[in-house]
Amino acid sequence: MERRQFLATSALAATAIAGCTSTASQDRDPARGIDGAVPDGRTDRTIEVSANGEVEAEPDEASARVGLEATGDSAEDVERELAERAEELRATFDELGIRDENVESGRYNIRPERDGNGYRGSHSFRLVIEDVDRVGDVIDALARAGADDIGRINFGLSDARRVELREEALDHAFENADEEARHIADNRGVSITGTKSVSTRSVDVVPARAEAYDVAAEADVADDAAAPATDIDSGPVSVSAAVDVVYGFEDRGT
């Protein structure tokens, strides 16, 4: 079951917690009266607020980098071995139900050994795993299929989920901005007249990460039928948004 935690920051402690900042201004103008009042029809008095909003949710997809390595007396030998092993690995992708569009071929490299004796090559793939509950099983299957390197696993969000949570984070940021502006208006004895301008400064997604899978260590227990399957705990993904809002204000009772 999905677990979501909404992190709404306090407007009263906005600067320290939410990164909220605000200013109130009255542009100096010769047309103003001595008391600073703005003549009728003028709306250049503003309160400016910067606020953050954040949402946490369980990830709904994961990605991992899987690598192959080969050595040989010639570049052709290395190329041939990498091709054969890549074919075996792709067959495993199919068996695991990983769709072709979720497999991206990455860096491919063949180079002479530093000592001049032979060649070394590598070929990496980036995988997207749509069912996060299967990540451990997928990683175990890839290790058994001969993957030499399985990098750090990132738990993130599908495009549709990212858009949904982005909107929720923005909603929280605007709620915090509105609360901050109301507090300032009450403190100064003025009334908010409306929103004059809005802008977003950033919307960030921070994925959850699991440590790299140690293929060599797991190979020692690969043949042990009693060995437990790999279990990878992801933790939540956070989505944050920052907004700038400018509000108009007027003296109360006007």
N, C-alpha and C positions, 0 to 999 in steps of 0.2 A: 504493500500500500504506500502511496506517495506521501512523503512527510514534508510539509512546507512550513517554514517559519518566517513570519514577516517581521522585519526589523525596522520599526519606526522610531526615529530619533525625537528627543524632546525639543520643542521649539525654545523653551526657556534656557536650555543648555546647548543651543545649536552650535555655537562657535566651537565648543570643546568636543562635542560628540558627533554632530552631523556635518560639521564643516559649514554651517550656515553663517553667512555674513549679511549685514544689512546696513543701509544708509538712508537717511531722510534728507531731502534737499529742497530749498526754495531758491530758484535762480534769482540773483540780485538784478533788479530792474528799476529804472527810474520811475516807472509807472506805478510802483507799489506805494502804499501809504506808509506812514511812519511806523505803524504797528506791524508792518510786514504782511498785511493782508493782500491777497491777490484780487484785483478788480474782477467783477462778474465777467464770465466768458473765458477767463484765463485758467488753464489746467496744467501749469508747468511745475506744480509742487508734487514731488514723487517720493516714494519709499522703495528702495532697491533691496532685494533679498536674494541671496544665493543659498540653495538648500540641496541636500542629498536624500536619496531614498534607496533602500536595499531590500532585496527579496532573496530567500534561500529556498532551494527545492532539490529533490532527489534527481540525479542525472537520468536521462533516458537513452543515452548512447555512449559508447566508449571508442577510443582510437588507440592504436598501438603500432609501433614500427617493428617489423620483422626482417631480420637480415640473414643472408647466406654468405659464406666465405669459402674460398677454394684456393689451392696452390697447385703448381705444376711446373714441368720443365720448360714449357713454352706458353705463350699467350693463347695459342689455339687450344691447348689442353685445358687451360683455366676457363676459357670461354665455353668449351663443350661441357665441362662439369657444372658450371653455373647454370647453363641452359637446361641440362637434365634435371638438376635439383629444383630449379624454379618450376619446371613442369610438374614435378611431384608435389611441390608446395601448393601450386594452383589447384591440383586435384583435391588436395586436402581442404582448400577453401570451398570448393564445390560440395564436398561431403559435409562440411559444417554449415552449409546453407548461406554462406557469405556471398552476396550478389556481386556481379562483376563491377557494377558502378561504385561499390564500396571497397574496391581494391585498386590502389594507385601504385604503379611502379615508380620507385624512387631512384636513388643514386646507383649508378652502375659504373664500376671502375676496375680496370686491370692495369697493373703496374709492375715493373721489375722489382725483385727483392732488393733490399738495401745492400746486401753482400754480393749482389750480382748473380747469385745462383737461383735461377728460376723466376717464376712470376707469382703474384698474389692478386686475387680479385675478390670483389664483393658486389652484392646486389641486394637492395633493400626494397621493402614494400610497406606501404601505409594502409592499415585496415581500419574500417569503421564497423564496429560491432553494435547492432541495433538493439540487442537484448542484453542489458547490463548484467542480468543474472547468469548469463552463460559465459562471462569473460574468463573465469577460471578454467572451465572446460575447454574453451577455445585455445587458451594459452597452452594447456597440457597437450592438446592434440597437435599443435604446431611444433612443440618441442619434440614429440614422438616422431613427427614427420621429417625431422632433420634440421629445423631452424637453428642456426648458430647463435643468433642474438635476438633477444626480444627486449625492446627498450621500454622506457617508462610508459605506463598506461595512463592516458588522460580520460577522465570521465566528464562528459559535457552534455550539451543540449542539442537536440535536433533543431532544424531551422524553424519549424512551426512552434516548438516550445520556447525557443529563444525569443521569438517575436512576442509571444504571450507574456513571458516574464519581463521583457523589456518594458512593455506597456504598464505592467503592475508596478515596476520600480519607478517609472516616471510618475505614476499616480501618487505614490507615496512621497516622492520628492515635491510635487506640487502641493500636496496636503501639508507638508512641513513648511513650505514657503508661505502658504496662506495663514497658517497658525502663527508663524513668526511675524508676518505683516500685521495681523490683528493685534498681537501683543504690543507691537511698537505703536500702533495707532491709539490703543487704549492708554498706553503710558504717556503719550503726548497730547491726549485729549482731542484727537482729530478723528475723522471718519474716512474709511477707504471708499473711493468713488468707483473703482474698477481697475482692470488690468490694462496697462499702457503698452507693454511689450513683454515677450517671452522668448527665451532661447535655452537650448540644451548645450551644456559644455562637454559632457561625455556620458556614454553608456558602456559599461565594462562588464564582461563576463569572466569570472575567475573559476576555472575548472578545478575539480578535485583530481589529485594525482596519486598513483600508487607507484611504489618503487619498481625498478627494473627487475625483470624475472631472470633469475640466475639459472641459465640453461645447463651449465656444467654441473652445478650442484644437484639439480633435479634429475639429471641423467643417471646419477648414482642410485636413485630409487625408482627409476622408470619401470624396471622389471619386477618390482615388488608389488604383488597383487594387493597386499594389505596397505600399501601407501595411500594416504588420504589425497583426495583431489585438491588442487590449488583453490584456496578461497581468498578472494580479493575484496576488501571492504573499501568502498569509494568515498563515503562522506558526501555532504551536500555541495552543490554548486551555488555560487552567489552571483547575483546580477545587481549592479548598482547604477544609479543615474544621478546626474548633477544638473540642476537647472538654475537659470537666472530669471527673475521676474521683477518687473518694474510696475508698481501700483501708483495710481493717482490718489491724492487725499485732499480733503477740505476741512475747514474748521467746523466743528459741530454746531448745529443750530443755524447754519447758513443755507 
